[in-house]
């Protein structure tokens, strides 16, 4: 199921403004996705926080009469499995304290579901920046944003987590321009199991082939594909062709051809390298990308220099 299909589902009733949730007061809904609703709230010291509520749209509904989700009996096991993964995501992210990764301050169960309390950030998303920006986005800006972002993503991978939904809308630019990685898809990883309706949620254009039912293992290379696609979107001003359409023969114009007169060959080759469909032909670690963006590796050769026979990665 794609994010577009998720967005077509009827919205779930959010918690109302003024609702008291543990020690937090709900102010308003900020966003709603396939697995959660995010609220702006205030804590007992009246400090703003963002609260993410686990509510998978495919499995639940909620009436205005009660905050407790309505779950059909046949969906209860999948809901519980997903909530366990969501709660584990909170536990793991609470142990992460990095300036370029959203900070989880608290996590708890209430109303028959689970909640993550996160630091509330002020600024705008990279998606909003792209939409409002006219003309070519400066390479210096792109390098600054993504160098810092990759520092955060590297820390995430070191904690054995994957993001699984990197895209411009999930990269927040603080007022000072520093990026923050938002809205982890680790919940989807925890939801995986044998339930295809839960594990297959992805955002077309940014999701790697192994997220769309290829059966191949997901790993750091999965997030790296999304980083490449996000970089491509920064240059193009819109979402690149999805991996599914590319696998069926539709051609994505290589960054090295499309912007060869506007950006450095180094940056363009990095984008194309990251967006290779075969896993073994992509960078296998964030460190590889950082070396290029930081200018340590000034010339990339064709990705086939990887010995695909000796490349190792986890298997399912």
Helices and strands as residue ranges (DSSP letters): H 3-7, E 20-21, E 24-32, E 36-42, E 48-54, E 60-61, E 70-71, G 73-75, H 76-94, E 104-110, E 113-119, E 123-125, H 126-132, H 139-158, G 168-170, E 171-174, E 179-181, H 186-191, H 196-199, G 209-211, H 220-236, H 243-247, H 255-258, H 265-274, G 279-281, H 286-293, G 303-305
